[in-house]
């Protein structure tokens, strides 16, 4: 159960990293403000009966412009450029996520209740419960050991057994054969 939880947590973490990176690599918008200052110098010359007087007038014009600039996603400069322009680390994250899902699937499909052994008393109880079900269907007990029972119905013989992990198995026997 711990393996399942750890695998599920790892898959969830990898999916979150992948989603976060996909959102983060989209185009980024930046507001920039530029200020342009223009100084205009005007020179005026006035002439009068007195000596020549020069008047200098300075005019300052100021203009503020705000522009929104969309910065493109960073691109790779390698010779092997993907047509989708997906960075290499994103492919690595996708690969890790795929491997995580494969490992999770293998663990879930091969981990069937564990390989633990069941006590002899529990094995005997499980065997007796299974045999009781067959007897109710018309089978008779022909022979019995601690971990198996031979049942008969007419000329048919069947072996019902229990293994170390407590699983019940049945198989048909030929008349005259030994279990």
C-alpha positions in Angstrom: 0.0 0.0 0.0 2.9 2.3 0.7 4.3 1.7 -2.8 1.0 2.7 -4.3 0.8 5.9 -2.3 4.4 6.8 -3.1 3.9 6.1 -6.8 0.6 8.1 -6.9 2.3 11.0 -5.1 5.3 10.9 -7.5 2.9 10.9 -10.5 0.9 13.8 -9.1 4.1 15.7 -8.4 5.4 15.2 -11.9 2.1 16.3 -13.4 2.2 19.4 -11.3 5.7 20.2 -12.4 4.8 19.7 -16.0 1.7 21.9 -15.8 3.6 24.6 -14.0 6.4 24.6 -16.5 3.9 24.7 -19.4 2.2 27.8 -17.9 5.5 29.5 -17.1 6.9 29.1 -20.6 4.1 30.9 -22.4 4.7 34.4 -23.8 5.4 36.9 -21.2 4.0 40.4 -21.2 5.9 43.3 -19.8 4.9 46.9 -19.4 7.6 49.4 -20.2 7.4 53.1 -19.7 9.7 55.4 -21.7 10.1 59.1 -21.1 11.4 61.2 -23.9 12.4 64.7 -23.1 13.0 67.2 -25.9 14.6 70.6 -25.2 13.9 73.3 -27.7 16.2 76.3 -27.7 14.8 79.4 -29.2 17.1 82.4 -29.7 15.5 85.8 -30.3 17.5 88.8 -31.2 16.1 92.2 -30.4 17.5 95.4 -31.9 17.0 98.8 -30.3 18.7 102.2 -30.3 20.8 101.0 -27.4 23.3 98.3 -27.8 22.0 95.1 -29.3 20.2 92.9 -26.8 19.9 89.2 -27.2 17.1 87.3 -25.4 17.4 83.6 -25.1 14.1 81.6 -24.5 14.2 78.0 -23.6 11.2 75.7 -24.0 11.1 72.2 -22.6 8.7 69.6 -24.1 8.2 66.3 -22.2 6.4 63.3 -23.6 5.6 60.0 -21.8 4.8 56.9 -23.8 3.7 53.5 -22.4 3.9 50.4 -24.5 3.1 46.8 -23.9 5.8 44.5 -25.2 5.2 40.7 -25.6 8.5 38.9 -25.0 8.6 35.6 -27.0 9.4 32.3 -25.2 13.1 31.5 -25.1 14.2 29.4 -28.1 17.0 26.9 -28.3 19.9 27.5 -30.7 20.8 23.8 -31.1 20.8 22.3 -34.6 18.1 19.9 -33.6 15.2 22.2 -33.2 11.8 20.7 -32.7 9.0 22.0 -34.9 6.9 22.7 -31.7 9.8 24.6 -30.1 9.5 22.5 -26.9 12.6 22.9 -24.7 14.6 19.8 -23.8 13.8 19.9 -20.1 10.1 19.7 -21.0 10.7 16.5 -22.9 12.7 15.2 -20.0 9.7 16.0 -17.6 7.3 14.3 -20.0 9.6 11.2 -20.1 9.8 11.1 -16.3 6.1 11.3 -16.1 5.6 8.5 -18.6 8.0 6.3 -16.7 6.2 7.1 -13.5 2.9 6.0 -15.0 4.4 2.8 -16.3 5.9 2.0 -13.0 2.6 2.7 -11.3 0.7 0.5 -13.7 3.2 -2.4 -13.2 3.0 -2.0 -9.4 -0.8 -2.0 -9.4 -1.1 -4.9 -11.8 1.5 -7.2 -10.2 0.8 -6.4 -6.5 -2.2 -8.6 -5.7 -2.5 -8.5 -1.9 1.0 -9.4 -1.2 2.9 -12.7 -0.9 2.5 -13.1 2.8 1.8 -16.5 4.3 -1.4 -17.3 6.1 -1.4 -19.3 9.4 -2.3 -23.0 9.1 -5.5 -22.4 11.0 -6.6 -19.7 8.6 -5.7 -21.8 5.6 -7.8 -24.7 7.0 -10.8 -22.4 7.6 -10.6 -21.1 4.1 -10.4 -24.6 2.7 -13.3 -25.7 4.8 -15.4 -22.8 3.6 -14.7 -23.6 0.0 -15.4 -27.3 0.4 -18.7 -26.5 2.2 -19.8 -24.5 -0.9 -19.0 -27.4 -3.2 -20.8 -29.9 -0.9 -23.9 -27.7 -1.1 -23.8 -28.1 -4.9 -23.9 -31.9 -4.6 -20.2 -32.9 -4.3 -19.1 -35.4 -1.7 -15.8 -35.4 0.2 -13.7 -38.4 -1.1 -10.4 -37.6 0.8 -8.8 -34.8 2.8 -5.4 -33.6 3.9 -4.4 -30.4 5.8 -4.2 -28.3 2.7 -6.4 -30.1 0.1 -9.7 -32.0 -0.3 -10.7 -34.4 -3.1 -14.4 -34.1 -4.0 -16.5 -36.5 -6.0 -19.8 -36.4 -7.8 -20.6 -39.5 -9.8 -17.5 -40.4 -11.8 -16.1 -36.8 -11.6 -13.3 -36.0 -9.2 -12.1 -32.5 -8.2 -9.2 -31.3 -6.1 -9.7 -28.2 -3.9 -6.5 -26.9 -2.3 -5.2 -23.8 -0.5 -1.7 -22.4 -0.9 0.6 -20.7 1.6 -0.9 -17.3 0.9 -4.4 -18.5 1.5 -5.7 -18.7 -2.1 -8.1 -21.5 -3.0 -7.4 -23.5 -6.2 -9.5 -26.1 -7.9 -8.7 -28.6 -10.7 -10.4 -31.6 -12.2 -8.9 -35.1 -11.7 -9.2 -38.2 -13.8 -10.8 -41.2 -12.1 -8.0 -43.3 -10.6 -5.4 -40.5 -10.5 -3.7 -39.3 -7.3 -3.7 -35.6 -6.2 
